[in-house]
Amino acid sequence: MLLSGASIPSTEMSVVITTEFDSESLGGETSSTSSAHKGIKPKSINVSFVVKYSENSELTEFYRMAESTDDNGDLVVYDITDRSANAANVRQVIFNGRIEQREVIGMKAWRVSFTLLEYLSVAEKTEQRQTDSEVETSPLQYSQSLTGFEKVVQGVETAMA
């Protein structure tokens, strides 16, 4: 796995990608299975790897990357190169949640687990395009009632869209 060209330790690396579909039950107090789709959330990528005690500089560099911030104090957005992530159409990520580091005594190593969150997901980009096109197709915002001429113009605009 590469994050903006920097390598993440790959010993015993495990990658699990999770996609969450948000919905709300419409059944109320009934046994209905109807639900309302509320969107697709950004994918999360759960990663774990092992670093031997003798290679602790790799772990130090990993923490430096995870804790990096930009000029505004926001976490750095990384371009991700990973077979699993790219197959799930994830191109950019940020560190999310927590980093867990546990000792593996028998191996004289640490097992490190962390989560990356998709940045600007495909669903989010689609939503932004839809919002942008809605703004473009209805440039006039009416805060008062329309005159007869304005109603005709609005009808023509709607027909052309």
Buried (B, 14 or more C-beta within 10 A) or exposed (E): BEBBEEEBBEEEBEBEBEBEEEEEEEEEEEEEEEEEEEEBBBBBBBBBBBBBEEBEEBBEBBEEBBEEEEEEEEBBBBEBBBEBBEEBEBBBBBBBEEBEBEEBEEEEBBBBBBBBBBBEBBBBEEEEEEEEEEEEEEEEEEEEEEEEEEEEEBEEEEEEE
